[in-house]
């Protein structure tokens, strides 16, 4: 299971609800890079293949490849203020070799 926090869900829904995005779903991609590092990507997509899963997570329609899903099952996507007035999506993935459990 992949989790999307309420904060991230609000941002995703705001974008998906725009007229130009009405036929798109959120695509989550995870790639394993050199040195076992995970790289994450988010985007909007309307192309669903036989290698994809389509999930409804907190009222957000998500497309994810089967391979990416295996790497991020148990992951949480959050939207946080990392520095004053600088908000970013973060990926909390216990399967990522560089995962550090957040302290606060």
N, CA, C and O atoms as a GROMACS GRO file, in nm:
protein
  416
    1UNK      N    1   0.084  -0.119   0.000
    1UNK     CA    2   0.000   0.000   0.000
    1UNK      C    3   0.088   0.124   0.000
    1UNK      O    4   0.192   0.128   0.066
    2UNK      N    5   0.046   0.223  -0.072
    2UNK     CA    6   0.111   0.354  -0.075
    2UNK      C    7   0.016   0.451  -0.006
    2UNK      O    8  -0.105   0.446  -0.026
    3UNK      N    9   0.072   0.540   0.076
    3UNK     CA   10  -0.008   0.638   0.147
    3UNK      C   11   0.020   0.777   0.094
    3UNK      O   12   0.132   0.809   0.056
    4UNK      N   13  -0.083   0.859   0.090
    4UNK     CA   14  -0.071   1.000   0.055
    4UNK      C   15  -0.131   1.078   0.171
    4UNK      O   16  -0.247   1.058   0.206
    5UNK      N   17  -0.052   1.167   0.230
    5UNK     CA   18  -0.103   1.245   0.342
    5UNK      C   19  -0.209   1.344   0.294
    5UNK      O   20  -0.221   1.371   0.174
    6UNK      N   21  -0.284   1.396   0.387
    6UNK     CA   22  -0.388   1.495   0.355
    6UNK      C   23  -0.326   1.618   0.288
    6UNK      O   24  -0.384   1.673   0.194
    7UNK      N   25  -0.208   1.660   0.335
    7UNK     CA   26  -0.142   1.777   0.278
    7UNK      C   27  -0.105   1.754   0.131
    7UNK      O   28  -0.126   1.842   0.047
    8UNK      N   29  -0.052   1.637   0.100
    8UNK     CA   30  -0.017   1.604  -0.038
    8UNK      C   31  -0.144   1.586  -0.122
    8UNK      O   32  -0.149   1.629  -0.238
    9UNK      N   33  -0.246   1.524  -0.064
    9UNK     CA   34  -0.370   1.500  -0.137
    9UNK      C   35  -0.434   1.630  -0.182
    9UNK      O   36  -0.486   1.639  -0.293
   10UNK      N   37  -0.431   1.732  -0.098
   10UNK     CA   38  -0.489   1.862  -0.133
   10UNK      C   39  -0.420   1.920  -0.256
   10UNK      O   40  -0.488   1.971  -0.346
   11UNK      N   41  -0.288   1.911  -0.262
   11UNK     CA   42  -0.213   1.965  -0.376
   11UNK      C   43  -0.241   1.884  -0.503
   11UNK      O   44  -0.265   1.940  -0.609
   12UNK      N   45  -0.239   1.751  -0.491
   12UNK     CA   46  -0.266   1.666  -0.608
   12UNK      C   47  -0.407   1.692  -0.662
   12UNK      O   48  -0.424   1.709  -0.783
   13UNK      N   49  -0.506   1.697  -0.574
   13UNK     CA   50  -0.644   1.718  -0.617
   13UNK      C   51  -0.661   1.854  -0.684
   13UNK      O   52  -0.734   1.867  -0.782
   14UNK      N   53  -0.594   1.955  -0.632
   14UNK     CA   54  -0.601   2.089  -0.690
   14UNK      C   55  -0.554   2.087  -0.835
   14UNK      O   56  -0.615   2.150  -0.921
   15UNK      N   57  -0.446   2.014  -0.862
   15UNK     CA   58  -0.393   2.005  -0.999
   15UNK      C   59  -0.481   1.917  -1.088
   15UNK      O   60  -0.509   1.952  -1.203
   16UNK      N   61  -0.523   1.803  -1.036
   16UNK     CA   62  -0.604   1.710  -1.114
   16UNK      C   63  -0.740   1.771  -1.150
   16UNK      O   64  -0.796   1.741  -1.255
   17UNK      N   65  -0.791   1.855  -1.063
   17UNK     CA   66  -0.923   1.915  -1.086
   17UNK      C   67  -0.921   2.029  -1.189
   17UNK      O   68  -1.027   2.077  -1.228
   18UNK      N   69  -0.803   2.071  -1.233
   18UNK     CA   70  -0.796   2.173  -1.338
   18UNK      C   71  -0.850   2.114  -1.468
   18UNK      O   72  -0.831   1.996  -1.497
   19UNK      N   73  -0.917   2.197  -1.545
   19UNK     CA   74  -0.981   2.153  -1.670
   19UNK      C   75  -0.882   2.081  -1.762
   19UNK      O   76  -0.917   1.978  -1.820
   20UNK      N   77  -0.762   2.134  -1.776
   20UNK     CA   78  -0.664   2.073  -1.868
   20UNK      C   79  -0.611   1.938  -1.819
   20UNK      O   80  -0.547   1.865  -1.895
   21UNK      N   81  -0.636   1.905  -1.693
   21UNK     CA   82  -0.588   1.778  -1.638
   21UNK      C   83  -0.699   1.677  -1.611
   21UNK      O   84  -0.674   1.572  -1.553
   22UNK      N   85  -0.821   1.707  -1.652
   22UNK     CA   86  -0.936   1.626  -1.611
   22UNK      C   87  -0.929   1.481  -1.657
   22UNK      O   88  -0.992   1.395  -1.595
   23UNK      N   89  -0.855   1.451  -1.763
   23UNK     CA   90  -0.845   1.313  -1.812
   23UNK      C   91  -0.719   1.241  -1.764
   23UNK      O   92  -0.690   1.129  -1.805
   24UNK      N   93  -0.645   1.306  -1.676
   24UNK     CA   94  -0.518   1.251  -1.630
   24UNK      C   95  -0.528   1.194  -1.490
   24UNK      O   96  -0.615   1.231  -1.411
   25UNK      N   97  -0.435   1.105  -1.461
   25UNK     CA   98  -0.418   1.050  -1.327
   25UNK      C   99  -0.276   1.081  -1.283
   25UNK      O  100  -0.189   1.109  -1.366
   26UNK      N  101  -0.253   1.077  -1.155
   26UNK     CA  102  -0.119   1.098  -1.102
   26UNK      C  103  -0.034   0.974  -1.129
   26UNK      O  104  -0.075   0.863  -1.095
   27UNK      N  105   0.083   0.992  -1.189
   27UNK     CA  106   0.175   0.880  -1.207
   27UNK      C  107   0.290   0.896  -1.108
   27UNK      O  108   0.350   1.002  -1.096
   28UNK      N  109   0.317   0.785  -1.038
   28UNK     CA  110   0.431   0.777  -0.947
   28UNK      C  111   0.530   0.681  -1.010
   28UNK      O  112   0.494   0.571  -1.053
   29UNK      N  113   0.657   0.723  -1.015
   29UNK     CA  114   0.762   0.637  -1.070
   29UNK      C  115   0.877   0.632  -0.971
   29UNK      O  116   0.913   0.732  -0.909
   30UNK      N  117   0.935   0.513  -0.957
   30UNK     CA  118   1.052   0.493  -0.872
   30UNK      C  119   1.154   0.418  -0.954
   30UNK      O  120   1.124   0.315  -1.016
   31UNK      N  121   1.276   0.470  -0.954
   31UNK     CA  122   1.384   0.403  -1.027
   31UNK      C  123   1.500   0.379  -0.932
   31UNK      O  124   1.532   0.463  -0.848
   32UNK      N  125   1.562   0.264  -0.946
   32UNK     CA  126   1.681   0.234  -0.867
   32UNK      C  127   1.802   0.281  -0.946
   32UNK      O  128   1.826   0.235  -1.058
   33UNK      N  129   1.877   0.372  -0.888
   33UNK     CA  130   1.993   0.430  -0.955
   33UNK      C  131   2.121   0.363  -0.904
   33UNK      O  132   2.119   0.279  -0.814
   34UNK      N  133   2.231   0.403  -0.964
   34UNK     CA  134   2.362   0.352  -0.927
   34UNK      C  135   2.384   0.370  -0.776
   34UNK      O  136   2.349   0.473  -0.719
   35UNK      N  137   2.442   0.269  -0.714
   35UNK     CA  138   2.466   0.276  -0.570
   35UNK      C  139   2.343   0.248  -0.487
   35UNK      O  140   2.340   0.283  -0.368
   36UNK      N  141   2.243   0.187  -0.545
   36UNK     CA  142   2.118   0.149  -0.475
   36UNK      C  143   2.031   0.267  -0.435
   36UNK      O  144   1.936   0.250  -0.360
   37UNK      N  145   2.061   0.387  -0.484
   37UNK     CA  146   1.977   0.502  -0.454
   37UNK      C  147   1.846   0.494  -0.531
   37UNK      O  148   1.844   0.451  -0.646
   38UNK      N  149   1.738   0.536  -0.467
   38UNK     CA  150   1.608   0.543  -0.532
   38UNK      C  151   1.587   0.686  -0.582
   38UNK      O  152   1.622   0.782  -0.513
   39UNK      N  153   1.530   0.698  -0.700
   39UNK     CA  154   1.492   0.828  -0.754
   39UNK      C  155   1.342   0.825  -0.778
   39UNK      O  156   1.289   0.728  -0.834
   40UNK      N  157   1.273   0.931  -0.735
   40UNK     CA  158   1.128   0.937  -0.743
   40UNK      C  159   1.084   1.043  -0.843
   40UNK      O  160   1.150   1.146  -0.860
   41UNK      N  161   0.973   1.018  -0.910
   41UNK     CA  162   0.916   1.114  -1.003
   41UNK      C  163   0.764   1.114  -0.992
   41UNK      O  164   0.703   1.010  -0.969
   42UNK      N  165   0.706   1.231  -1.007
   42UNK     CA  166   0.561   1.249  -1.008
   42UNK      C  167   0.523   1.322  -1.136
   42UNK      O  168   0.597   1.408  -1.184
   43UNK      N  169   0.409   1.288  -1.191
   43UNK     CA  170   0.360   1.357  -1.309
   43UNK      C  171   0.217   1.317  -1.336
   43UNK      O  172   0.160   1.233  -1.265
   44UNK      N  173   0.158   1.376  -1.438
   44UNK     CA  174   0.022   1.342  -1.477
   44UNK      C  175   0.026   1.265  -1.608
   44UNK      O  176   0.102   1.300  -1.698
   45UNK      N  177  -0.055   1.161  -1.617
   45UNK     CA  178  -0.048   1.071  -1.731
   45UNK      C  179  -0.188   1.018  -1.762
   45UNK      O  180  -0.271   1.003  -1.673
   46UNK      N  181  -0.212   0.990  -1.889
   46UNK     CA  182  -0.337   0.925  -1.929
   46UNK      C  183  -0.310   0.794  -2.001
   46UNK      O  184  -0.401   0.732  -2.054
   47UNK      N  185  -0.184   0.752  -2.003
   47UNK     CA  186  -0.145   0.628  -2.070
   47UNK      C  187  -0.127   0.517  -1.967
   47UNK      O  188  -0.033   0.518  -1.887
   48UNK      N  189  -0.218   0.422  -1.969
   48UNK     CA  190  -0.213   0.309  -1.876
   48UNK      C  191  -0.181   0.185  -1.957
   48UNK      O  192  -0.248   0.154  -2.055
   49UNK      N  193  -0.076   0.114  -1.915
   49UNK     CA  194  -0.034  -0.007  -1.987
   49UNK      C  195  -0.067  -0.131  -1.905
   49UNK      O  196  -0.112  -0.122  -1.791
   50UNK      N  197  -0.045  -0.246  -1.965
   50UNK     CA  198  -0.070  -0.372  -1.895
   50UNK      C  199   0.029  -0.395  -1.781
   50UNK      O  200   0.008  -0.483  -1.698
   51UNK      N  201   0.137  -0.316  -1.777
   51UNK     CA  202   0.236  -0.328  -1.670
   51UNK      C  203   0.209  -0.230  -1.556
   51UNK      O  204   0.293  -0.216  -1.466
   52UNK      N  205   0.094  -0.164  -1.557
   52UNK     CA  206   0.060  -0.064  -1.457
   52UNK      C  207  -0.048  -0.113  -1.362
   52UNK      O  208  -0.130  -0.198  -1.396
   53UNK      N  209  -0.044  -0.057  -1.244
   53UNK     CA  210  -0.154  -0.069  -1.149
   53UNK      C  211  -0.223   0.067  -1.145
   53UNK      O  212  -0.158   0.170  -1.158
   54UNK      N  213  -0.354   0.067  -1.127
   54UNK     CA  214  -0.429   0.191  -1.105
   54UNK      C  215  -0.489   0.179  -0.966
   54UNK      O  216  -0.565   0.087  -0.937
   55UNK      N  217  -0.455   0.275  -0.880
   55UNK     CA  218  -0.498   0.273  -0.741
   55UNK      C  219  -0.576   0.399  -0.709
   55UNK      O  220  -0.554   0.504  -0.771
   56UNK      N  221  -0.666   0.390  -0.614
   56UNK     CA  222  -0.731   0.508  -0.560
   56UNK      C  223  -0.678   0.525  -0.418
   56UNK      O  224  -0.708   0.445  -0.329
   57UNK      N  225  -0.598   0.629  -0.399
   57UNK     CA  226  -0.536   0.655  -0.270
   57UNK      C  227  -0.585   0.789  -0.219
   57UNK      O  228  -0.556   0.893  -0.279
   58UNK      N  229  -0.659   0.788  -0.110
   58UNK     CA  230  -0.714   0.912  -0.053
   58UNK      C  231  -0.784   0.997  -0.159
   58UNK      O  232  -0.765   1.119  -0.164
   59UNK      N  233  -0.864   0.933  -0.241
   59UNK     CA  234  -0.943   1.001  -0.344
   59UNK      C  235  -0.857   1.058  -0.458
   59UNK      O  236  -0.902   1.147  -0.530
   60UNK      N  237  -0.735   1.008  -0.473
   60UNK     CA  238  -0.647   1.046  -0.584
   60UNK      C  239  -0.624   0.921  -0.668
   60UNK      O  240  -0.577   0.819  -0.618
   61UNK      N  241  -0.657   0.929  -0.798
   61UNK     CA  242  -0.633   0.817  -0.889
   61UNK      C  243  -0.484   0.816  -0.926
   61UNK      O  244  -0.431   0.915  -0.976
   62UNK      N  245  -0.418   0.703  -0.900
   62UNK     CA  246  -0.274   0.690  -0.916
   62UNK      C  247  -0.242   0.578  -1.014
   62UNK      O  248  -0.302   0.471  -1.008
   63UNK      N  249  -0.148   0.604  -1.106
   63UNK     CA  250  -0.093   0.501  -1.194
   63UNK      C  251   0.049   0.474  -1.146
   63UNK      O  252   0.125   0.567  -1.120
   64UNK      N  253   0.084   0.348  -1.136
   64UNK     CA  254   0.220   0.311  -1.098
   64UNK      C  255   0.254   0.179  -1.165
   64UNK      O  256   0.171   0.088  -1.170
   65UNK      N  257   0.375   0.168  -1.217
   65UNK     CA  258   0.414   0.042  -1.281
   65UNK      C  259   0.429  -0.065  -1.174
   65UNK      O  260   0.455  -0.036  -1.057
   66UNK      N  261   0.412  -0.190  -1.215
   66UNK     CA  262   0.428  -0.301  -1.121
   66UNK      C  263   0.566  -0.301  -1.058
   66UNK      O  264   0.580  -0.331  -0.939
   67UNK      N  265   0.670  -0.269  -1.136
   67UNK     CA  266   0.807  -0.267  -1.084
   67UNK      C  267   0.823  -0.156  -0.981
   67UNK      O  268   0.881  -0.178  -0.875
   68UNK      N  269   0.771  -0.037  -1.011
   68UNK     CA  270   0.779   0.073  -0.914
   68UNK      C  271   0.702   0.039  -0.788
   68UNK      O  272   0.746   0.070  -0.677
   69UNK      N  273   0.586  -0.024  -0.804
   69UNK     CA  274   0.504  -0.058  -0.688
   69UNK      C  275   0.581  -0.148  -0.592
   69UNK      O  276   0.574  -0.130  -0.471
   70UNK      N  277   0.653  -0.246  -0.646
   70UNK     CA  278   0.731  -0.336  -0.561
   70UNK      C  279   0.834  -0.259  -0.479
   70UNK      O  280   0.862  -0.296  -0.365
   71UNK      N  281   0.890  -0.152  -0.536
   71UNK     CA  282   0.992  -0.075  -0.465
   71UNK      C  283   0.934   0.024  -0.365
   71UNK      O  284   1.005   0.072  -0.276
   72UNK      N  285   0.805   0.056  -0.378
   72UNK     CA  286   0.752   0.159  -0.288
   72UNK      C  287   0.629   0.116  -0.210
   72UNK      O  288   0.560   0.199  -0.152
   73UNK      N  289   0.601  -0.013  -0.208
   73UNK     CA  290   0.492  -0.062  -0.124
   73UNK      C  291   0.527  -0.028   0.022
   73UNK      O  292   0.630  -0.071   0.072
   74UNK      N  293   0.442   0.047   0.087
   74UNK     CA  294   0.467   0.091   0.224
   74UNK      C  295   0.514   0.236   0.233
   74UNK      O  296   0.537   0.288   0.342
   75UNK      N  297   0.529   0.302   0.120
   75UNK     CA  298   0.578   0.439   0.114
   75UNK      C  299   0.466   0.539   0.145
   75UNK      O  300   0.348   0.513   0.119
   76UNK      N  301   0.505   0.653   0.202
   76UNK     CA  302   0.414   0.765   0.224
   76UNK      C  303   0.466   0.886   0.148
   76UNK      O  304   0.585   0.918   0.154
   77UNK      N  305   0.376   0.952   0.076
   77UNK     CA  306   0.410   1.078   0.009
   77UNK      C  307   0.348   1.190   0.091
   77UNK      O  308   0.228   1.189   0.121
   78UNK      N  309   0.431   1.287   0.128
   78UNK     CA  310   0.385   1.400   0.208
   78UNK      C  311   0.424   1.530   0.138
   78UNK      O  312   0.509   1.530   0.050
   79UNK      N  313   0.362   1.638   0.178
   79UNK     CA  314   0.392   1.771   0.126
   79UNK      C  315   0.424   1.857   0.247
   79UNK      O  316   0.336   1.887   0.328
   80UNK      N  317   0.551   1.897   0.259
   80UNK     CA  318   0.596   1.963   0.382
   80UNK      C  319   0.674   2.090   0.352
   80UNK      O  320   0.726   2.109   0.242
   81UNK      N  321   0.682   2.175   0.452
   81UNK     CA  322   0.764   2.295   0.445
   81UNK      C  323   0.903   2.258   0.495
   81UNK      O  324   0.924   2.241   0.615
   82UNK      N  325   0.999   2.247   0.403
   82UNK     CA  326   1.135   2.209   0.439
   82UNK      C  327   1.213   2.329   0.492
   82UNK      O  328   1.293   2.316   0.585
   83UNK      N  329   1.189   2.445   0.435
   83UNK     CA  330   1.244   2.571   0.482
   83UNK      C  331   1.132   2.673   0.474
   83UNK      O  332   1.030   2.649   0.410
   84UNK      N  333   1.150   2.785   0.538
   84UNK     CA  334   1.044   2.885   0.543
   84UNK      C  335   0.993   2.917   0.402
   84UNK      O  336   1.068   2.960   0.315
   85UNK      N  337   0.864   2.894   0.382
   85UNK     CA  338   0.793   2.919   0.256
   85UNK      C  339   0.842   2.835   0.138
   85UNK      O  340   0.818   2.871   0.023
   86UNK      N  341   0.910   2.725   0.166
   86UNK     CA  342   0.954   2.633   0.060
   86UNK      C  343   0.894   2.495   0.086
   86UNK      O  344   0.942   2.420   0.171
   87UNK      N  345   0.789   2.464   0.012
   87UNK     CA  346   0.718   2.338   0.029
   87UNK      C  347   0.761   2.240  -0.080
   87UNK      O  348   0.782   2.279  -0.194
   88UNK      N  349   0.773   2.114  -0.042
   88UNK     CA  350   0.813   2.010  -0.136
   88UNK      C  351   0.743   1.879  -0.102
   88UNK      O  352   0.702   1.856   0.012
   89UNK      N  353   0.730   1.795  -0.205
   89UNK     CA  354   0.686   1.658  -0.180
   89UNK      C  355   0.806   1.580  -0.127
   89UNK      O  356   0.918   1.596  -0.176
   90UNK      N  357   0.780   1.496  -0.028
   90UNK     CA  358   0.884   1.406   0.021
   90UNK      C  359   0.831   1.263   0.015
   90UNK      O  360   0.711   1.240   0.023
   91UNK      N  361   0.922   1.170   0.000
   91UNK     CA  362   0.889   1.029  -0.013
   91UNK      C  363   0.949   0.954   0.105
   91UNK      O  364   1.072   0.945   0.117
   92UNK      N  365   0.865   0.903   0.191
   92UNK     CA  366   0.909   0.827   0.308
   92UNK      C  367   0.892   0.680   0.275
   92UNK      O  368   0.783   0.624   0.286
   93UNK      N  369   1.003   0.618   0.235
   93UNK     CA  370   0.996   0.482   0.182
   93UNK      C  371   1.089   0.389   0.260
   93UNK      O  372   1.211   0.394   0.241
   94UNK      N  373   1.033   0.305   0.346
   94UNK     CA  374   1.116   0.212   0.422
   94UNK      C  375   1.196   0.115   0.335
   94UNK      O  376   1.293   0.056   0.383
   95UNK      N  377   1.158   0.097   0.209
   95UNK     CA  378   1.232   0.007   0.120
   95UNK      C  379   1.353   0.076   0.055
   95UNK      O  380   1.438   0.009  -0.004
   96UNK      N  381   1.360   0.207   0.066
   96UNK     CA  382   1.472   0.283   0.010
   96UNK      C  383   1.594   0.262   0.100
   96UNK      O  384   1.586   0.283   0.221
   97UNK      N  385   1.708   0.221   0.043
   97UNK     CA  386   1.828   0.198   0.124
   97UNK      C  387   1.873   0.322   0.203
   97UNK      O  388   1.942   0.308   0.304
   98UNK      N  389   1.835   0.441   0.158
   98UNK     CA  390   1.874   0.565   0.227
   98UNK      C  391   1.764   0.618   0.320
   98UNK      O  392   1.773   0.731   0.368
   99UNK      N  393   1.662   0.538   0.344
   99UNK     CA  394   1.550   0.582   0.426
   99UNK      C  395   1.595   0.608   0.570
   99UNK      O  396   1.665   0.528   0.631
  100UNK      N  397   1.553   0.723   0.621
  100UNK     CA  398   1.573   0.757   0.761
  100UNK      C  399   1.436   0.795   0.815
  100UNK      O  400   1.368   0.882   0.761
  101UNK      N  401   1.395   0.729   0.921
  101UNK     CA  402   1.264   0.758   0.979
  101UNK      C  403   1.261   0.902   1.029
  101UNK      O  404   1.353   0.945   1.100
  102UNK      N  405   1.158   0.978   0.994
  102UNK     CA  406   1.152   1.118   1.037
  102UNK      C  407   1.138   1.129   1.188
  102UNK      O  408   1.072   1.049   1.253
  103UNK      N  409   1.204   1.232   1.241
  103UNK     CA  410   1.198   1.254   1.385
  103UNK      C  411   1.083   1.347   1.423
  103UNK      O  412   1.028   1.335   1.532
  104UNK      N  413   1.048   1.439   1.336
  104UNK     CA  414   0.939   1.532   1.363
  104UNK      C  415   0.891   1.592   1.235
  104UNK      O  416   0.799   1.674   1.236
   0.00000   0.00000   0.00000
